[in-house]
Amino acid sequence: MEAQKNITFKGDRITLKSAFSTIEQQTGMSVDYDGKIIDVGKTIDTKNIKGTVDNVLTEILKGTGYTHVINGSHIIINIVTVNTKRKKSSGNNGKKISGVVKDANGEPIVGATVTGHGTSIRTVTDVDGHYTINLPRNVNSVEISYIGFETQNTTIGNQNNITTTMTEDTNGLSEIVVVGFGTQKKESVIGAIQQVKVSELKLPTSNLTNNFAGRIAGIISVQKTGEPGADGSNFWIRGVGTFASGSAQAPLILIDGTESSSYDLNALAPEVIESFSVLKDATATALYGSRGANGVLLITTKSGARNEKAVINIRLEQRFSRPTQIPELADGVTYMKMFNEAIQNRTPGVPNQFSDDQIAGTIANKNPYLYPNNNWYDIIFKNLTSNQAGNINVSGGGKNMDYFVSATFNNDMGLIKEIKENPLKNNIQNIRYSFQANVNTNLTKTTKFGVKLNVQIQDYTGPSSSVSSIFERVMQAQPTYFPVKFPQQTGTSYIAWGNKSGGPQKNRFANPYAELASGIEEMFRITTMATVTLDQKLNMLTKGLSLNAMFSLKHFSSTTINRTYVPHYFEINPNTLSQNESGEYDYELRPINTDGSEALSFNRNYSGDRLFNFNVILNYSRLFAEKHDVNAQFIYLQRGVYSSYPSSYNASLGVLNQGVAGRLTYDYAKRYFVEFNFGYNGSDNFSKGKRFGFFPSVALGYLISNEKFFEPLLGTISMLKIRGSYGTVGNSNSDVRFPGYTNVNMSGAGYGFGENFVQTEKGAIITNYGNENATWEVAKKGNIGIELGLFDHKLKLIADLYHEKRNNIMLQRRTLPSTLGIGTATPVANVGKVTNKGVDITLEYNNAIRKDFIISAKGNFTYAINKIEDRDEPFYQYDYQYERGGSLNRIGPAYVSLGLFADEDDIANSPSQASIMPNIRPGDIKYKDLNGDNVINEYDKTYVGKPTIPQIVYGFGFSIQYKRFDFSSFFQGVAQESIYLNSIHPFGVYHQNVLKFVANDYWSETNPNPNARYPRLSHNVDYENTQQTSTYWLRNGSFLRLKNMEVGYTFKFFRAYVSATNLLTFTPFKYWDPEIGSGGSGNGLVYPLQKVINIGLQFNL
């Protein structure tokens, strides 16, 4: 045995730290101690001391007040037990307490320190985790501490025998990190893996993804709408690295090993989550092969604790929300005057849209039906709504079984006022239930069996049109064309809704109130995920061998029902308009549409899919000579996704993946680390011979602080690790299904022939040309990281610098023409290339200034910038015309704006813009001549601005806990993002309303400012110059937001708290919430993000 080896020391007087290191080096054993209790800087006399481990430790610890316990290959150093036996004369003033201390798995903790609260009386646990301590009768609790675990206070009460289960300290190196297909100790992790504290995700939102922004280094997250049921965030790990859209850009999400969607992730309550890991580099994701190129999120749900009685936790929350910012609109009179001005700007002499009498009547508010002035937003929306949320979970376990059960409820209401004309519910109500049940049991001493079941139910009611589309119509609707409705007509049972003939929508305009009242949508959705696991130790074959098997099934189904009717629209017949003797107006109505109906139409749609996942993992873990730690995994995996209601033949075939993967890790003396990973995966998306890909990676790590020469620095630098990795990961997702096969639509289009291009009947067309060589998209990823702990781990820094080159990106060829002049079908090929680089930084500070005063601070910084290397662009005459060399998601091709033309001399002395619009006037946008030919045309367009997805995301905050009081705040921001204003132009064919920033600063003869925010007004004539894509419409989308603030107080059995999100925003962009950015077609006209005030109670029973 290693404990029987003889120990010799170099030198006569050394520190305890040096002595312990010598013992570890000469025996391979591990010396464990709590640095807060054991002063390893003490100098000891080692002259003539030698012998076995036990003898040596007995000698060197004499007089130090410390003792030791040998447990296998571990030596636990602790303080000497204080003799607490009391004299008989003390009578009944003392009490004897016994107990046992265990970890979460029910294993005894040897050498834990047990201290009477408020006293110096202490003892340590023995090899079975037991202890006995004599305490004064007025002491009612004991404090239990042990290295690698959180210190725990246990109330004695009337108990004489106490069982304490300790929780691992997630701030130390003993932290267990969830990695691909397993776990590793944090000190052994050399891949770029971000372990997220679940407490950071406990915010008053109904969607977990809305808590990512600025809190997780490496994740870029943006929320584009606040509409209940659709308000989850879009997020990317280390930015966007491919041209493909949607799921092909998204990270792989695994909940308990089951592939899941962001919808599934949003439905998880923080109380359900045990661990949350973000896998970012090739070493961390290579095992996932074909699906890991965009990063991986690993979420593990909670299990109960063995040998623990039931613990009940309850959370109840009442939330109040209102919009963070609403785009402001001009009033009706301003709208009318500006519309007339636009007509005279472009078509002088043409009659105005509104007469002077109409404008005067509107100003005087003479008659609401003849001179309406609608503030559509105030008519339809309210300023405040309330929501509710709650969670209850129960956990516990016995000797051979543990359980965790949770139920979550969210009720989110919209901002729409109750419309009495709609007997059905017109406001949004999105009710969501989520259930989690996890059970683990020991079938034998070597066999474990587990079942995890998750059920999500969504019950949605809302308008028949999406609320975001209603919101857009509200903000664009004409304020002075017609009233909401006219008085009930004699002899009719229907509502006479206001409108105006001649509009672009079936000879009418949009009445958003009538559309809102014309029906509802009901949607019921249920998702079930079941995971079964079997863990078998195989030590009977060879020590350290084990087998894990997992089978999971996910089933999703949804039913959507729409009930709608067509409103009856009317307008005033001008031929019947007259004013009677009393000054009132008499008129008759005339119908605009003939398809109005009072009967509800009914439409039902179904959707759904099912996913099967099967993994078998063979594990090997051994420690040789107490220094050589070897771990290996070999994995077989299989996956299938099938649509329950396929919309096409291709969709009916399902999506299949199969493969093997492996990992080999080695560390020497917890100082030098190496790791090899590979994934060999197949996808049915490609042709035979191209379906499988091999994706290897390698990583090296060096834990410098574990070196002997580093000992003098440990008081300042608690931990220092450097690591690096390189490897390849695949991506089989693309915008084209089965790219190796030619797709034919049998009724796609007609062919045109002859001088008049007469169309034939619809026939077969090719929608996609097959390419049998189409195959994987491959990401080559390199990563260098450093982890630093200072001042006993109070201050911690994690920084990663990465570079990725994405090759073989599948594109439809842009250098080849489409065929037969029909459609846009061109061959696909793996010709795209994108590079992506950046840095992730996390800085964290934690300090217990006093036992009852704890302060923490944390900051995250993510910078991700990509570059297009090849997009198969056709030949251009000028280099600036290429998208190549710039970032993805920029605006273009676009003109570069030089402001507005100041006067006729400015126009005459500038390059001609006649090819854009012949009648250029002062106040029109002036464009830059990029090629110097003195003409502005297509050859002067380039790609402009920053991407519309931020390149920088950051966050910082702090928390304070003083006795029972706690307070926290968090700021989040983004930078290097452009917002492009699009579809903001007033009037046009829809005669839409005017945004207030346009009304406040547009070029006019009374305001001839060449730097005005909006050019010379136009309606739908002679407006081409204004409509061009250009830098004139680019805005800076950066912002800093007070994302969250919370104050709480903990009582004996519960905690009460008040929190808020999206409280304040600091930004140069003032038109609407900058996080929405270019959402809503670039005009911000989407359901607004919400500012939330939350009142909550938490019970721990």
Order of alpha helices (4+ residues) and beta strands (2+ residues): beta-alpha-beta-beta-alpha-beta-beta-beta-beta-beta-beta-beta-beta-beta-beta-beta-beta-beta-beta-beta-beta-alpha-beta-alpha-beta-beta-alpha-alpha-alpha-beta-beta-beta-beta-alpha-beta-beta-alpha-beta-beta-beta-beta-beta-beta-beta-beta-alpha-beta-beta-beta-beta-beta-beta-beta-beta-beta-beta-beta-beta-beta-beta-alpha-beta-beta-beta-beta-beta-alpha-alpha-beta-beta-beta-beta
